[in-house]
């Protein structure tokens, strides 16, 4: 049995990745390491509690002693590192939090991986490290890093630390950079779940600026398949871009959601644009397609409608997330086991 350490496994992408690994790899067990900050939701994985191949550990990557303790007595076959503070708006308000987790936490994890000779390290990053594009062009793996927000700067820093661990110490690191994800279990502060939830309650849908910021949309299932493909087959020291081949302005996405829900566009409310808002992202994912045979399978229109139906069916989950009640789950589930 192979054991994979997934950091940030209680987050949106992380919980979907944990599910994919356990569903598609019979010879894999997963240790989910998460500090359970506001976006970490163990309720999203509650149905896996009885699976003998799944284990949850609560620890903060910045706490080196706690991270070391996770490695003691365990032989990890690999690490899939997703743990990060990830919301641009929050990074503008509290950049130090992002430096703490995304930079210091990543370095601690790299040090532990090197100390315990872990044979595989997947650094999961974002296309935002490349900065912004004009009306044409695509981000490639050779695009210079030019982050424009505290969040993307912290992720670029963690990518460079992972690169340094490979080149200096020979740690077998491979890095991915993805476009905007959507799908089930996404925290409601992000664009698509925020708009769905507001529209369901006939509340205003806040759109930054003119709403013409262009993003490439990638379903989380496609992203997780790509992560597994790169983890299993990517070349150490290499970077792989992951995109959904679906470039759309934010306003078009919002209008599409309103159409699916049968709601009026009068709900759209334009608000002052956020500082330093990148205008356009677009991904060239040719490398992962050529080398590993991956390509997105989910069509945006169908997958977006499916995502809407998921949130409509999960009103209790959404309410517990927005009220903060979901954060009590850890104490209910694990409190009696704590020393």
Secondary structure, 3 states (H helix, E strand, C coil): CEEEEEECCCCHHHHHHHHHHHHHCCCEEEEEEECCCCCCCHHHHHHHCCCCCEEEEECCCCCHHHHHHHHCCCCCCEEEECCCCCCHHHHHHCHHHHHHHHHHHHHHHHHHHHHCCCCCEEEEEEHHHHCCCCCCCCECCCCCCCCCCHHHHHHHHHHHHHHHHHHHHCCCEEEEEECEEECCCCCCCCHHHHHHHHHHCCCCEEEECCCCCEEEEEEHHHHHHHHHHHHHHCCCCCEEEECCCCEEEHHHHHHHHHHHHCCCHHHEEEECCCCCCCCECCECCHHHHHHHCCCCCCCHHHHHHHHHHHHHHCHHHHHHHHHCHHHHHHHHHHHHHCC
